[in-house]
Amino acid sequence: MTVSTEDRPTRRVRVVDTTLRDGEQAPGNAMEPDEKVEMAQRIEALGVDVVEAAFPASSPRDFEATRLVSQTLKRARLATFSRTTRHDVEVAVEAGGTENHEVQLVATGSEIHLEHKRGISREQAVREVTDTVGFARSLGIGHVSVGIEDASRGSDDLVKALCDGALAAGADCIILADTTGCATPDEFGALVGKVRTWVPRPVRVSTHCHNDFGLSLINAVAGLAAGADEVQVTLGGIGERGGNTPLEELAALLAYKGEQYGVHTDIDTVGMYEAYTALRRIIRLDEPRNKPIFGTYAFGTTAGIHQQGILSNPATYEYVEPARFGRERSLLIGRHSGRTILRHMLGQLGIDITDEEFTEMYQRHVTERAGSDSEDLSVVRERLARELASR
């Protein structure tokens, strides 16, 4: 389904993909530099605005991945992750250059982090931000974003001081991170709304939400509704602990409900599943059964009532259309399947049988398989065809 320009909502959402950085840093998700290059190409092809490649100062592999990805991207902007130190920025620039490179600095955004992680004062945290943003600008970096870590638990005074210091030094983006995934949509939307009043456009406000309560998507959308300009996402929602805002869920929601929120993305929804399949291959991630959009059975059912409706009109049970996301519908035979699906298969085979024969066939292929796993329609259809041909 193509949406014309005239029908599009009014405001375009910028998308920052951090699959290769935040997604990769979670246990089990490590990627080699050449694998990051492959994924960067696939992610860029989906239409994201920014690809965050790595944390260059953290390891030689991240440095090399940044160098290679910076040479690979043709349209999307490269982003790198750095602490608020000049050393990290120097390494990031050495790896990724200055052209088309956004240096993302992580600022200490809550009192609990100031005291228990960093052991520094608020004034020190602000000085770090101001100095490092200014240093990055002096090296020729055109875009510097300041990610306020744990912003959802920081006091207004601290978050505002960090925003003011970042803007005064030349930052053009403030990223608000719900680092522990603790915020509710009301809380996160209120935070973004406050920061939007402190941060004048064209400076961007971005969201970085974690999924510990399963709220990363709706928190990000609440942020957009409150005035955020962009969303940080990962393919499949991979990332620390419960993961990050999933790219596919954001793109799907805004494809159907974007007008309701007054926003849209330019993401290629059809190509996302292929990119996710490549990611799963690289990080050896099993495909979940029921994950929205990307789950094995996200567009599959064994339930007879659902199958009857879908065979009559897919819209009865498919609000989200599989083809729009590079997927196919799958109707499976299982113990909850009804007679409609069996009649459908026989019709496809051009077979006409008596009611008595149909009842016997239904018992053998559906009812008596109550303890068996569900089977794909094509498998059962082939078995029926062989059975009927042998009569």
Buried (B, 14 or more C-beta within 10 A) or exposed (E): EEEEEEEBBEEBBBBBBBBBBBBBBBEEBEBEBEBBBBBBBBBBBBBBBBBBBBBBBBEEBBBBBBBBBBEBBEEBBBBBBBBBBBEBBBBBBBBBBBEBBBBBBBBBBBBEBBEEEEEBEBEBBBBBBBBBBBBBBEBEBBBBBBBBBBBBBBEEEBBBBBBBBBBEBBBBBBBBBBBBBBBBBEBBBBBBBBBBEBBEEEBBBBBBBBBBBEBBBBBBBBBBBBBBBBBBBBBBBBBBEBBBBBBBBBBBBBBBEBBEBEBBBBBBBBBBBBBBBBBBEBBEBEEBEEBBBBBEBBBBBBBBBBBBBBBEEBEEBBEBBBEBBBBEBBBBBBBBBBBBBBBBBBEEBEBEBEEEBBEEBBEEBBEEBEEEEBBEBEEBBEBBBEEBEEE
